[in-house]
Amino acid sequence: SGQISMVDINMSIVLGFRGGGSTPKIEWVQPSFAPDHVDDAAVGSGEGSGEGVGSGAGEGVGAGNASGSRLRVELLFDEATFHTLCSAKGKGAAEAIRTVAEPLPGGYSTDRGEWDKRVHGGSAESLCGEVVCALPDVHGYKRCIRSTDLSNPETQAFVMRLTNAMMWLIDGCTPIDVGTDPTRWQLLTVWERDELVAAATVYIFVVPCKRLRVCQVFVVPRHQRQGVGAQLLDAIYAEAKKEGGAEVNVEDPCAAFSKLRDVVDARRAGTLRAHIDKSGGAMPSAAQLAQAQTELLLSKEQLQRLVELLRMRALEASGASAEAVTTFRVECKRRLLKVHNEDLQPLPTPERKRKVHSYSCITII
């Protein structure tokens, strides 16, 4: 299968992100997920992991040395270029590095001097197109969003280096296939002090109408929970409108991104929200739904989620009876059971209830 055997190698993996401008620091984090080529036992061990910030840029900062038979593999990413440095110490280190790093699509270095030369060659920001949006300053530092297609091979290589990190932090993440027309791909990136803050890859369908599919969204760990993901999604919607897109959808979103999208869409849906609030939570008319879908660039499925969220919010705000609220929740649950019946049917009852809960957007209000 190509996976590392935990019988042969007692190993854990940590990720380091080096950034911070003129005085860089390394933030070490435990991977959230194991790519297909690595055994799940190698991530999430919690031993010596966490979101501690190192105080320098040297090898081994924050990760510690291998103790006893436990082998520690480090993947270090430079936030200006996303070149990867892979290192390990202990029995089986060379084989572990090959197994962990060779399948990564963006390449890697094992020599610190070689890696330093690569990362000092200049920020990848110049590969990411024109500024499409200036963002509010954060701690006195300016941020901007850039947008470009993937016609430049160097930009494609940068996306593959980003994927080296995404594969450990996004469940099921695989490299994108640029194909024969790289102009159908869009890369949106957020930058601060020549360092990457966040990135998203978007594919553009043109038949039967122009639709944008968000494929990957990644926020550098030190910048998470600052609203960057929402700003990036807003920029994707803005780019879609500018390009005459009819719809923005998301490829296999995780629960956290689905909820982020719900919040962003609810904020954007001013006219629809006003209609629903005024009616005390009643179902909008077909004409109102059609107008909202066109203005907000939503799929039918996402529009349904949004309407349910806004109706629940309006019902609770209008002082509706507990019976009315419960009835509405049951209606939503029945719809979800019907839509996802194929996936839910084989699951035991507790897991099925948990899954239905994760599908629903009304839990976020």
N, C-alpha and C positions, 0 to 999 in steps of 0.2 A: 504493500500500500504506500510505501515511501515514508511512513510515519516513524518518528523516533520511538524506540521501545523503551518504556520506563523500567523494564526489567534489566536492560543493559546499561541505561544511563539514568541515574537519579538526578534530575535536573529541574531547574526553574528558569524562567525567562523574565527579564525586566526591560522596559523601554525607557530611554532617556531622551529628553528634548532640550537642546541647547539654544538659548536665546536670551534676550535682555539687553540688546544694544551694545554699547561700548564696554559694559561690565557683565559679560554673559554668565548665566548660571544654568545648571542642568536640573531639570525636574524629572525625577524618576517615578514612573508609574507602573503598576502591574497591568499586563494585558487583560483586556476584558474577554477576549475570545482567542481560540487557537485556530489558525488557518488549517485547511485540510491536510497539509503535509506535516503537521505537528500534533502529537498526542495531547488531548485535553488536560492531562495531568501535569503538563509543563507550565500551565498558566493558572492563576488564581490560587496559588499556594499560600500567599500572604506572608511568607517568610521574608522579612527584611524589605517588604514592599511598601506601597503607600504613595502619597503624593508629596513627599518631602522634597524640598528644593536644595540641591547641592550648592556648594559655595565656590566651585571652580569649574574649569573645563577639562580637567585631566581625566584619564581613563580610570574607571572604577569608583568615581566619586558617587557616594550614596548607595552603591550596589553591594559593597562589601566583598570579601574574598570567599571563595568556596570553602565550606567548612566540612571536614570529614569526607564523606563520599558524595556530598551534594555539590553538583556542578551548577554554576551560575553563568548563564549566557546573557550578554548585554547587547542590545541594539540601540545605538545612539544616532539621533537624527539632528541635523543642523537646521534651524528654523528659517534660515535665509535661502538655503539651496535644497534642503531635504536629501542631501547625500547621506548614505547609511554607513556607519562603522559597526562592525560586528566583532565582539571579542568574548573570550571565555577562558577560564582557568580551571585546571583540575583534570582528572583522568577522563579521557574521551573528548577533550575540548575540540580538537581539530575536526573530528567526525561530527560533533554536535553543530559546529559552525557551518559545515558544509550542508548538513541536513536542514538546519533552520534557515540559512540565508540564501543558498543557491536557487531555490524556487522563487524567491522574491523578484518581481518583474523589473524593479528599478536598479538592479545591481547593488554591489556593496564593496567595501574595503575592509581588510583585516589589519592593514598597516596604518598606524596613526599619522605618520608623516605624509603618506599618500593622501589620506582623507583630509588632512589640514590643507594641502595644496588645492584640493578640489573645492573645499568650502570657501577658501580665500580668493577664488576666482571671480567672485562677484555675486550679488543677490540674483535670484531667479525672477525678481519683480519685473525686470526688463523684458521677460518672455511672455508677460501676461496681459499685453494689450493696453488699451487706453483706459483712463479713469472714467468711469460712468457714474460714480457717486462719491461725494465726500461725506464722511461720517463725523459725528461729534467727537471732539478730542476725548481721550481717555488718559487720566493722570497727566494731562498736559501734552500728550503725544497725538499727532494727527494720524487719522486712519482714512483709507480710501478703498473703494471697490473697483477692480479692474475686470475687463471682459475681453476675451479673444476666442477665436476658433482654434482648432488644432492642426492647421495647415503647416505650421512650423515644426519640423522634426525635433528641435530642441525643446519646444513646449510639450510635445508628446512625451519626451524623455523625462521632463519634470513631473508630469502627471504620473508616470510609472514610479518615480521615486516617492511621490506622495502615497501611492498605493502600498508601498512597502510598510508604511505606518498604518494606513487605514485597515489593512488586513488583520491587525491585532486589536483594533478598537471598534470595528463595525462588524456585526455578526453577519457571516455569509458573504463578506466583501470579496469580489474577484476583480481582476484587471479588466478595464473596458477594452473592447475591440474597436479600434479606430476605423477599420475597414478601408474601403477604396475612396471614400469621400470624407476627409477629415474636417471639411467645412460644415458638416452636419453636426459636429460636436462643438459645444461651447464650454469654456472654462471661466468661472467667476471666482475671483480671489479677493480676500481682504488683507491689506498690508499695513504694517506699522513699523516705522524705523527700518525699512528694507527687510523686514522679517514677516513671514506668513502668519496670519491670525486664523484664517479659515479658508476653505475652498469648496467648490461644488462643480460637478460635471453634469452637463445637460445635453441630451440628444434631441435633435429636431426632426420630427416626422413631417412630411409635406403632403402625404396622401391620406385621406381625401381632403384634409385641410392641414394647416400648419399647427402642430401640437408639440409642446416641449415636455420631455420626460426628465425629471430630476433623477439621476442615477446614483450619485455619491454626494454626501455632504459631510465635511470633516472640519472640526474645530480643534485647534491645537490645545492640549490639556490645560495649559496655564491660562488660557483665555475663555474657558468654558464658563457657563452660567453668568455671562455678561450681556446677554441679548444679541450676540453676534449672529447666531443661527437665524434669528428672526430678521435681522437686517439683511442677511444674505438671501433669504427667501423673498423678502420684499423686492430686492434687486432683480431676482429672477422673474418675478411678475412684471416688473417695469420693463425689462428687456423683452419679455414676450409681447407686451403691448406695443412696444416700439417696432418690433419685427412683424406685427400684424398677426400674432398667434391667436388661435381660437381657444386653446386649452393648455393648462399646465397640470401634469399629473406626476406621480412619484412611483418609482419602481420599488416594490416590496419594502415599504417603510417599516421601521421598527416602531414599537409602541411610543417611545419618547418623541420620535420625529412626527408621528401622526398627531400627537397632542400639541406639539409646537405649531404644526400647520393649522390645526383647529383654532388655536389662539390667534394666529396671524390672520386667518380668513375671517374670524369673528370681528376683529378690529377693522378690517377692510370693508366689511359688509354694512356700511352705515345706513343706506337706504332700506335694505331688506330688514335690518334690525329694527329700524323705526316702524316699519309696517307691522312687524310681529309684536313689538312692544305695545303699539297702539291698540292692537286687537286683543291684548291680554294672553297671547300665546296661541292664537288660532293659526291654522294652516294657511299660508299665503296662497293667492290665486295662481293659476297656471301662468298667467301673463307676468306676474311679479317674479315667479320662479325663473321663467325664461329670461327675463331682463337681468336678474341677478347672475345667472349662469354665464351670460354673455359678458357682463361687466367685470365679473370676478375671475373669468377664465377657468371655471371649475368643471370637473367631470361630473356626471350625474351622481356617482357614488359620493363624491366629496360634498356636493351640494346637499344631498340628503343628510349627511352627518352635520353639516353646518346648520341646516334648518332645525334639526332635532336639538342641537345645542342651544340655539337662540330661542326656540319655543320653551324649553325647560327653564331657561333663564327668565323668560317673560312670565311663565306660570308662577314661579316662585316669587317674583317681584310684585305680581298683581295680587298676592294673597290668596291664590287658589286653594281650595280645600285639599287636605291630605289625600282624599280619595281620588281627586282629579289628577294630582301629581303621580300617584301610584298607577293609575290607569294609563297615563302617558308613558311611564317607564316600562310597563308591561308591553305596550304596543311596540316600543323600541326594541325590547328584548325579543319579541316574536319575529320582528323583521330581521334581526341579526341571526337568529337561529335558522331562519329560512335561507338567507343569503349564504351563510357559512355551514350549512348542514353537512356537506360532504366532508369537511375538515373536522367538524365537531362530533359527528355521530360515533366514531370509534373510541372517543375519549371517555374515561370514567367520569361520573357526575361531578365530583369536586373540580377536576381539571376543566371540564366543559364549562362550569360556571365561571371559573377564573378567566378562561379564554374569552367568553362572551363579554365579561367585564372589561377586558383589555380592548376589545373591538369597539366599545361604546365611547363616544365623545362626551356624553352628558356627565361623566364622572369628573370632568376637569373644572366644573363651575361650582 
